[in-house]
Amino acid sequence: MNPVFETVSKEISILVNRLRDLKVPEYRVSRIEEMIKALNSTRTPQIVARDLFNTYAGFISLVKELESGLDKGVDELEIYVFLDKIEEKLAEFINITRKSYVREKIQLSLPLLMTTVSFALFILIDPVIPDIISLGFSILGIPIFYFNSTLGLLSVVANIVLNIMLSLYLNELRLDILFLEVIIAFSAVLHIYIIRESSSIRYIDQVVKSLKVVDTLVASYIKPVDASTVASLLNTIQSHYSTDKIAELFRYKATVMLMNGYSIEEVEKSLFKASPEKQGT
């Protein structure tokens, strides 16, 4: 499953368990659970589109705000308001997921559609045996693509290779048609590469890192760092380094890290773990 959907499902499950512990009425909790089931039964795209990622950011912000409110002991009415907002955002997330899946399928199926239409047009202009056979294989490739995109695209490449070999054997190969077939085959190979990359560990790691950045920014927004703690950290940096220039550089770095959502502990660990110059050295 795409890491975005895994994260959403995980966050909702944690929230549901916490709501039950707080004795929130079961009918409200059940409504959230039903939406989880709807999300898990939704076909998910392999590639995380921008609109999907933006919706996730809005969803996780609401969840974290509610969790922060639960920590502070908000009243029952505020909990219901947050739950209503989360339900709306979940419904939006599911809707965008479905649209993204359909859009991705259509985009990935372009080589197959181009092959089918091209061979149909070739037959209308000049019906020859290789094109008739290839049109049949193209039509068979459509249900294959529906269940497995990679196999469907591989069938496009195999179909074109078969068409070229039959055309050569029957001495009916045309250079203009050959050029178009090569372009379609190249497009199919490119789409196969995109599918493989979107399921690779490297791509998934990048998505997970992006999700962590969003979570960090949301946490920073909900739980801002205390001003006195920041001042104490900056003073510590000033006394930690032997020259004002180095101290000023690391004070600037600390400020930037705090603005990007890092905690005081993370900033201290980053700056003091491997400092190039300490006071007195």
N, C-alpha and C positions, 0 to 999 in steps of 0.2 A: 504494500500500500504506500501511496505517496506520504512522505513525512509530515506534510501539512495536515492531512486528514488524521494521521496517527496522533498528532499533537492535540488537535481539536477533540477527538474522542477521549483521549487521556484526561485532558483538562475538565471536560464535562463529567466524566466518571468520578473524578476527585471531588468536584463541586457537588454532585448528587449525594455522595457518601457524607459529605459535611452537612448538607442540608438535612439529611435524615438524622444525623447526630443531634442537630439543633431542634428536632421535632417539628420541622416545617410540614404543613399538611401534605399528606401523601399524594393527593390529586395534582398538586403543583409540581411535585417531584416527578410524578409519572409522565406529565406532559413533556418534561425535558428528556426523560428516558425514551419516549416515543420518537422524539426528534433524532436521538442518537441512532436508533434503529433505522430510521429513514436515511440518515447519512451513511451508515454502514452498508446499506443495500443499494446505494447510488453508485453507478459506474464512475470511476474517477479518472481524470486525465493523467498521463505520465508527466507532462510538462506543467510546471506551476506558472500560470499566466499572471500578469500584473493585477488584473481585477480580482482574481482569487486571493492573491497575497494581500492586497489592500483590505479585502473583506475579513481575512484572518486577523489583521492588525486591529480592526475595529472590534472584532469578537473578543480577542484576548484582553483588550483594554477593559471591556465591560466585566469580564470574568474576574480580572484582578481587582477591579474597583469593588465588586461585590465581596470578594474574599477579604479585602482590606476593611470593608464595612462590617463584615461579620466579626473580624478581630476586635473592632471598636464597640461592638454590641449595638448595631443599628436596630431600629424597631421593625416590626413585622411588615408594616406598610412599605417601607423603603426596600425591603427584601423583595416584595411582590413587584414593585416598580422595576427593579433590576432584572428580575426573572422575565418580565414581559419584554424588556429590551433585548435580553439574551435570546429569547425565543424568536424575536423578529430578526435578529442578526443571524441566527442559525438557519432560519428559513431562507434568508437571502443567500447565505453561504451554500446551502443545498441547491438552490436555483442556479447560482452562478457555476457551481460544480457541474451540473447537468449540461448547461450551455457550453462550458469549456470542453467537456468530453465530446459533445457533438461537433463543435468547431474543430477540435483537434483531429477527430476521425475524418472529417471532410477534407481538411488540409493534407493529411497523410495519404488519403485515397486518390489524390490528384493524378499520380502516374497511372493508376489502374483505370481511372475514368478516361484519361487521355488515350490510353491504349484501346479501350473498348470503342470509343467514338471514332478514333482514327481508322481502325480496321473496318468499322461499319461504313465509313465514308469511302474507303478504298474499294469495298465490295460494290457499292452503288456506282462508282465510276468505272471500275474494271474488275469484275468478279473473277478471282483466280483461287485455286485450291489452297495455297499457303495462307492467304488472308481469311478465307472461310474457316479454316481449322483454327487459326489464331483468334478469331472472333469468338469461337466456341469456348476456347480456353480462357479468354478474357472474362466471359460471362460466368464461367465456373469459378474464377478467381474472386468474384464479388462476395459470395458467402464465406469463402476462406478468409478474406480480409476482415470480415465482420467479427469472426471469432479469434483471429490472430493476425494482427497488422503486419508483422514481419514476414510470415508465410505468404500473405497476400501480395506483398511487394516483391518477394522472391519469385512468385509465380509470374509476375510481370516480366522480370528479367529473363526467366526461363522461356517464356512465351515468345519474346522478341528473338532470342537466340534460335529457337526452333523455327521461327518464321524466316529468318535470314538463311538458315541451312537449307530449308525446303525450297526457298526461292533460288538459291544457288544451284541446287540439284536439278530443278526444273527449268533453269536458265530464264527466270522471270524476275530477277533482282533489278530494282530501279534505284539509282543513286539518291534521288530526292526522298524516296520513301525510306531508304537506308539511313539517311541523315536524320530524319525525324525519329526513327526507331532508336537510334543511338542516343539522341537527346532524352527521350522518354526513359530509356534504360538507365542513363546517368542520373536522372531525377529520382528514379526508384532506389538506386543505390544510396543516394544522398539522404533520402528519407529513412532508409534502413539504419544508416549511421546515426541520424538524429534520435531514432527510437532506442538504439543501443546506448547512446551517450546519456539519454534521460533516465535510464535505469542503472547507470554505472554508479559505483561507490563514490567516485569523485563528485558527480553531480548531486547525489543525495547529501553528501557532506556539506556542499555549498548551500543547499537549501536549509539544512539543519543550522548552519552558522547564521544564516539570515534570520531564521526564526529566533535564535538566541539573542541576536541584536535587538529585534523587536521586543522581546520579553524584557531585556535589560532597560530599554528606553521606557517601556510602560512602567516597570518597577520604579525607575527613577522619577517618573512623573507622579506616581501615586505616593511614594515615600521619599520626598526630597531630603537631601542631606542637611543636617543641622548646621547653621552658619558658624556657630562657635567651634564646632568640630573641624570645619574647613579652615578657619583661622588658625587653629592649633596645628593642623597639618602643615600649613604654609610656613608657620614660624619654625616648626621642626625642620623643614627642608632648608630654611635659611641658616640654621645653626649647624646643619649636618655637613655642609660643604665649605671648603676652605676659602673659596673665592666667590665674590658677589656675582660674577658673570655665570658661573656654573649653577649657583643657587637660583638665580633668576630664570635660567633655562629650565631647570627642573620644576620650579614653581609654575611656569607656563605650561609645562607638560601635565602637571597635576591638575591644573585648572581645566585643560582640554579633556582629560580623562573623566573628570567629574561631570563636565557638561555632556559627555557622551554616555552617562549612565553608570560609570564604574563606582563601586562602593569605596569608602575610605580605606577599608582593609585591602582591597585590590590595588588601589593606588600606592599605598605604603609598600606592599609586597613588590610591586613593579619597580618602584624608585629606589628602595633601600636594599633589595636582595643582591643586586650587582652594580652598586654605585661605583663610578670610575674614580671618584676622588672623595675621600672622607676627611673630615676635619682632623687636622693634626698629622696628615700623611703627606 
